[in-house]
Amino acid sequence: MSMEEVATKDTVAAAELRQLIERIERLEEEKTTLQDDIKEVMAEAKGRGYDTKAIRTIIRLRKKDPSERQEEEAMIDLYKAALGME
């Protein structure tokens, strides 16, 4: 491989790396904006009297597969029963 080919590959790799980094930076900016939007909606929910901790739990549960969610809920019920919490 000639020095010219190595230099060209280095230049192409550097340009590709720069593009990847810039894409990640743009996505990080978008993520920050979305996180701020979510905070605003949660603040609105709290202002209307909703329990934001419960809302976050519901959102987490809705992301799960129904069978996984049922298994988790059954395990929690079992543990609560074992501890005399029911």
Backbone as a printed PyTorch tensor [residue, N CA C, xyz], in Angstrom:
tensor([[[  0.8610,  -1.1750,   0.0000],
         [  0.0000,   0.0000,   0.0000],
         [  0.9030,   1.2330,   0.0000]],

        [[  0.5910,   2.1480,  -0.8650],
         [  1.4170,   3.3470,  -0.9650],
         [  1.0380,   4.3360,   0.1330]],

        [[  1.9140,   5.2960,   0.3450],
         [  1.6630,   6.3340,   1.3550],
         [  0.4020,   7.1290,   1.0180]],

        [[  0.1770,   7.2970,  -0.2720],
         [ -1.0030,   8.0320,  -0.7290],
         [ -2.2810,   7.2790,  -0.3510]],

        [[ -2.2670,   5.9420,  -0.5320],
         [ -3.4320,   5.1240,  -0.1870],
         [ -3.6850,   5.1300,   1.3130]],

        [[ -2.6220,   5.0760,   2.1020],
         [ -2.7570,   5.1190,   3.5610],
         [ -3.3300,   6.4570,   3.9870]],

        [[ -2.7970,   7.5340,   3.4000],
         [ -3.2790,   8.8750,   3.7310],
         [ -4.7490,   9.0230,   3.3490]],

        [[ -5.1420,   8.4740,   2.2050],
         [ -6.5330,   8.5520,   1.7560],
         [ -7.4370,   7.7690,   2.7060]],

        [[ -7.0030,   6.5640,   3.1020],
         [ -7.8030,   5.7630,   4.0360],
         [ -7.9300,   6.4690,   5.3770]],

        [[ -6.8350,   7.0810,   5.8420],
         [ -6.8840,   7.8240,   7.1080],
         [ -7.8450,   8.9910,   7.0090]],

        [[ -7.8300,   9.6860,   5.8900],
         [ -8.7120,  10.8300,   5.6830],
         [-10.1730,  10.3810,   5.6460]],

        [[-10.4330,   9.2820,   4.9310],
         [-11.7980,   8.7540,   4.8400],
         [-12.2680,   8.2850,   6.2200]],

        [[-11.4060,   7.5810,   6.9510],
         [-11.7690,   7.1070,   8.2890],
         [-12.0300,   8.2790,   9.2230]],

        [[-11.2190,   9.3200,   9.1470],
         [-11.4090,  10.4950,  10.0070],
         [-12.7270,  11.1890,   9.6730]],

        [[-13.0310,  11.3060,   8.3820],
         [-14.2830,  11.9490,   7.9690],
         [-15.4800,  11.1290,   8.4350]],

        [[-15.3820,   9.8120,   8.3060],
         [-16.4690,   8.9410,   8.7480],
         [-16.6560,   9.0390,  10.2600]],

        [[-15.5520,   9.0280,  10.9890],
         [-15.6080,   9.1540,  12.4440],
         [-16.2390,  10.4840,  12.8450]],

        [[-15.8500,  11.5610,  12.1770],
         [-16.4140,  12.8800,  12.4670],
         [-17.9240,  12.8740,  12.2320]],

        [[-18.3700,  12.2470,  11.1320],
         [-19.8010,  12.1860,  10.8350],
         [-20.5550,  11.4050,  11.9190]],

        [[-19.9740,  10.2920,  12.3410],
         [-20.6240,   9.5050,  13.3900],
         [-20.7380,  10.2980,  14.6880]],

        [[-19.6770,  10.9660,  15.0540],
         [-19.6780,  11.7630,  16.2830],
         [-20.6940,  12.8900,  16.1950]],

        [[-20.7540,  13.5590,  15.0450],
         [-21.7090,  14.6540,  14.8720],
         [-23.1440,  14.1450,  14.9340]],

        [[-23.4050,  12.9620,  14.3760],
         [-24.7490,  12.3770,  14.4670],
         [-25.1070,  12.0890,  15.9140]],

        [[-24.1550,  11.5230,  16.6530],
         [-24.4040,  11.2240,  18.0650],
         [-24.6700,  12.5120,  18.8320]],

        [[-23.8990,  13.5590,  18.5450],
         [-24.1070,  14.8430,  19.2310],
         [-25.4900,  15.4030,  18.9400]],

        [[-25.9550,  15.3040,  17.6870],
         [-27.2990,  15.7850,  17.3410],
         [-28.3650,  14.9750,  18.0760]],

        [[-28.1650,  13.6580,  18.1290],
         [-29.1240,  12.8080,  18.8330],
         [-29.1470,  13.1100,  20.3280]],

        [[-27.9830,  13.3910,  20.9010],
         [-27.9200,  13.7650,  22.3250],
         [-28.6920,  15.0570,  22.5630]],

        [[-28.5860,  16.0160,  21.6360],
         [-29.3400,  17.2700,  21.7580],
         [-30.8400,  16.9840,  21.7110]],

        [[-31.2480,  16.1170,  20.7640],
         [-32.6610,  15.7630,  20.6520],
         [-33.1380,  15.0610,  21.9160]],

        [[-32.2960,  14.1880,  22.4700],
         [-32.6540,  13.4610,  23.6890],
         [-32.8700,  14.4390,  24.8360]],

        [[-31.9930,  15.4360,  24.9430],
         [-32.1310,  16.4440,  26.0010],
         [-33.4410,  17.2010,  25.8350]],

        [[-33.7620,  17.5620,  24.6080],
         [-35.0140,  18.2720,  24.3350],
         [-36.2090,  17.4050,  24.7230]],

        [[-36.1640,  16.1340,  24.3520],
         [-37.2640,  15.2290,  24.6950],
         [-37.3860,  15.0410,  26.2030]],

        [[-36.2550,  14.9300,  26.8910],
         [-36.2910,  14.7900,  28.3500],
         [-36.9090,  16.0320,  28.9900]],

        [[-36.5780,  17.1970,  28.4540],
         [-37.1820,  18.4310,  28.9690],
         [-38.6910,  18.4330,  28.7270]],

        [[-39.1130,  17.9600,  27.5490],
         [-40.5400,  17.8810,  27.2290],
         [-41.2630,  16.9400,  28.1890]],

        [[-40.6300,  15.8080,  28.4910],
         [-41.2260,  14.8490,  29.4180],
         [-41.3560,  15.4690,  30.8070]],

        [[-40.3400,  16.2020,  31.2400],
         [-40.4060,  16.8820,  32.5430],
         [-41.5750,  17.8560,  32.5810]],

        [[-41.7890,  18.5780,  31.4810],
         [-42.8980,  19.5300,  31.4220],
         [-44.2410,  18.8200,  31.5410]],

        [[-44.3910,  17.7000,  30.8420],
         [-45.6520,  16.9540,  30.9020],
         [-45.8610,  16.3950,  32.3050]],

        [[-44.7900,  15.9080,  32.9220],
         [-44.9040,  15.3960,  34.2970],
         [-45.2770,  16.5260,  35.2580]],

        [[-44.6980,  17.6940,  35.0620],
         [-45.0410,  18.8330,  35.9070],
         [-46.5100,  19.2100,  35.7180]],

        [[-46.9850,  19.1330,  34.4830],
         [-48.3940,  19.4110,  34.2090],
         [-49.2810,  18.3850,  34.9110]],

        [[-48.8940,  17.1070,  34.8260],
         [-49.6640,  16.0500,  35.4810],
         [-49.6940,  16.2770,  36.9940]],

        [[-48.5410,  16.6210,  37.5620],
         [-48.4610,  16.8790,  38.9990],
         [-49.3390,  18.0720,  39.3700]],

        [[-49.3050,  19.1020,  38.5380],
         [-50.1250,  20.2870,  38.7740],
         [-51.6110,  19.9970,  38.7290]],

        [[-51.9790,  18.9740,  37.9980],
         [-53.3910,  18.5830,  37.9140],
         [-53.7690,  17.5700,  38.9920]],

        [[-52.7960,  17.2470,  39.8570],
         [-53.0980,  16.3790,  40.9900],
         [-52.7730,  14.9080,  40.7960]],

        [[-52.1410,  14.5480,  39.6930],
         [-51.7820,  13.1430,  39.4690],
         [-50.4800,  12.8040,  40.1830]],

        [[-50.3560,  11.5460,  40.5690],
         [-49.1560,  11.0470,  41.2310],
         [-48.1490,  10.6600,  40.1450]],

        [[-47.0720,  11.4340,  40.0220],
         [-46.1110,  11.2050,  38.9470],
         [-45.3170,   9.9090,  39.1420]],

        [[-45.1430,   9.4930,  40.3890],
         [-44.4540,   8.2220,  40.6390],
         [-45.2990,   7.0760,  40.0860]],

        [[-46.5870,   7.1300,  40.2950],
         [-47.4950,   6.1030,  39.7730],
         [-47.5070,   6.1360,  38.2400]],

        [[-47.4900,   7.3440,  37.6730],
         [-47.4670,   7.4680,  36.2130],
         [-46.2040,   6.8210,  35.6490]],

        [[-45.0660,   7.0840,  36.2700],
         [-43.7960,   6.4890,  35.8010],
         [-43.8400,   4.9610,  35.9060]],

        [[-44.4490,   4.4570,  36.9770],
         [-44.5770,   3.0070,  37.1400],
         [-45.4580,   2.4140,  36.0530]],

        [[-46.5700,   3.0600,  35.7680],
         [-47.4750,   2.5860,  34.7140],
         [-46.7600,   2.5750,  33.3650]],

        [[-46.0110,   3.6290,  33.0730],
         [-45.2660,   3.6960,  31.8110],
         [-44.2660,   2.5500,  31.7200]],

        [[-43.5590,   2.2860,  32.8230],
         [-42.5850,   1.1880,  32.8460],
         [-43.2900,  -0.1510,  32.6120]],

        [[-44.4370,  -0.3480,  33.2520],
         [-45.1740,  -1.5980,  33.1030],
         [-45.7270,  -1.7820,  31.6910]],

        [[-46.1800,  -0.6970,  31.0840],
         [-46.7440,  -0.7780,  29.7280],
         [-45.6910,  -1.1560,  28.6870]],

        [[-44.4230,  -0.8920,  28.9910],
         [-43.3470,  -1.2440,  28.0660],
         [-43.0840,  -2.7460,  28.0440]],

        [[-43.4940,  -3.4300,  29.0990],
         [-43.2020,  -4.8580,  29.2340],
         [-44.2120,  -5.7080,  28.4780]],

        [[-43.7630,  -6.8850,  28.1180],
         [-44.6300,  -7.8920,  27.5310],
         [-45.6620,  -8.3010,  28.5910]],

        [[-46.9100,  -8.5100,  28.2040],
         [-47.9370,  -8.8520,  29.2060],
         [-47.5760, -10.0550,  30.0760]],

        [[-46.9890, -11.0840,  29.4970],
         [-46.6390, -12.2560,  30.3070],
         [-45.5210, -11.9300,  31.2940]],

        [[-44.5770, -11.1040,  30.8720],
         [-43.5030, -10.6830,  31.7770],
         [-44.0680,  -9.8430,  32.9200]],

        [[-45.0100,  -8.9750,  32.5760],
         [-45.6400,  -8.1250,  33.5830],
         [-46.4270,  -8.9740,  34.5890]],

        [[-47.1730,  -9.9670,  34.0990],
         [-47.9430, -10.8420,  34.9830],
         [-47.0190, -11.6260,  35.9050]],

        [[-45.9020, -12.0960,  35.3650],
         [-44.9450, -12.8440,  36.1760],
         [-44.3730, -11.9590,  37.2820]],

        [[-44.0440, -10.7150,  36.9300],
         [-43.5170,  -9.7790,  37.9240],
         [-44.5580,  -9.4880,  38.9990]],

        [[-45.7970,  -9.2370,  38.5830],
         [-46.8520,  -8.9420,  39.5410],
         [-47.1200, -10.1350,  40.4530]],

        [[-47.0730, -11.3570,  39.9160],
         [-47.2770, -12.5580,  40.7240],
         [-46.1590, -12.6970,  41.7600]],

        [[-44.9300, -12.4000,  41.3520],
         [-43.7990, -12.5000,  42.2700],
         [-43.9250, -11.4550,  43.3790]],

        [[-44.3430, -10.2560,  43.0280],
         [-44.5380,  -9.2070,  44.0350],
         [-45.6320,  -9.6180,  45.0150]],

        [[-46.7360, -10.1550,  44.4910],
         [-47.8200, -10.6120,  45.3630],
         [-47.3370, -11.7160,  46.3030]],

        [[-46.5390, -12.6370,  45.7750],
         [-45.9930, -13.7180,  46.5980],
         [-45.1190, -13.1630,  47.7190]],

        [[-44.2380, -12.2300,  47.3730],
         [-43.3450, -11.6300,  48.3740],
         [-44.1440, -10.8420,  49.4160]],

        [[-45.1530, -10.1170,  48.9640],
         [-45.9740,  -9.3500,  49.9070],
         [-46.7000, -10.2870,  50.8660]],

        [[-47.2140, -11.3920,  50.3410],
         [-47.8980, -12.3690,  51.1940],
         [-46.9340, -12.9800,  52.2080]],

        [[-45.7160, -13.2700,  51.7530],
         [-44.7140, -13.8660,  52.6330],
         [-44.3360, -12.9080,  53.7620]],

        [[-44.4250, -11.6180,  53.5000],
         [-44.0740, -10.6120,  54.4960],
         [-45.2800, -10.1270,  55.2890]],

        [[-46.4450, -10.7340,  55.0370],
         [-47.6510, -10.3480,  55.7640],
         [-48.1840,  -8.9900,  55.3800]],

        [[-47.9460,  -8.5860,  54.1690],
         [-48.3670,  -7.2580,  53.7300],
         [-49.7420,  -7.2870,  53.0600]],

        [[-50.3680,  -8.4330,  52.9760],
         [-51.6940,  -8.5290,  52.3500],
         [-52.7000,  -9.0140,  53.3380]]])
